Amino acid sequence: MYKAIKEIGGYEIGDEVPIEKALVWLKMYSVPHVEKVGGESDKPSEDKKEEKKLETSETSGNPMLEDYLGRNTNVVKKNVEDDDLSQEQIAELLELEKSNKKRDVVIKALETKLKKFGA
């Protein structure tokens, strides 16, 4: 377990910090902003890794499509307009976008692209 010893990433002094973030910050800063206070391993537990896998698999059956939408709004919009996506991919991207980020610009671009297929 790690605790913040300086304000960092929205954490106040004394707040518990997730191991993954703490390890990154320890490498990032020459003056530590976090300190180890518990006897837990520095590696994320297998349970936490499994939880992350479950979270991503519950939202979509295709992690590549989730990654496609995980970029900046303008980048996603341009990619949707330029890339040669199948009707099924566009429909799934549209559903993912509507259920997760709900960015109007991306939704409109996907709907426009889907209309070109006649759907």
Residue pairs with C-beta under 8 A, 6 or more apart in sequence:
1 16
1 19
1 36
1 37
1 38
1 40
2 16
2 17
2 18
2 19
2 22
2 34
2 35
2 36
2 37
2 38
3 14
3 15
3 16
3 17
3 34
3 35
3 37
4 11
4 12
4 13
4 14
4 15
4 17
4 33
4 34
5 13
5 32
5 33
5 34
5 35
6 13
6 33
7 13
7 33
8 17
8 25
8 33
8 34
9 17
9 21
9 25
11 17
17 25
17 34
19 40
19 42
19 43
19 44
20 44
22 34
22 36
23 42
25 32
25 33
25 34
26 32
26 34
36 42
56 63
56 66
57 63
59 66
59 96
59 99
59 100
60 66
60 92
60 96
62 92
65 89
65 92
65 93
65 96
66 96
68 76
68 79
68 93
69 76
69 93
69 96
69 97
69 100
69 101
69 106
71 79
73 103
73 105
73 106
74 105
76 103
76 106
76 109
77 105
77 106
77 109
80 90
80 93
80 106
80 109
80 110
80 113
81 109
81 113
85 93
85 113
87 114
87 117
87 119
90 110
90 113
90 114
90 117
91 114
91 119
93 110
94 107
94 110
94 111
94 114
97 103
97 106
97 107
97 110
98 107
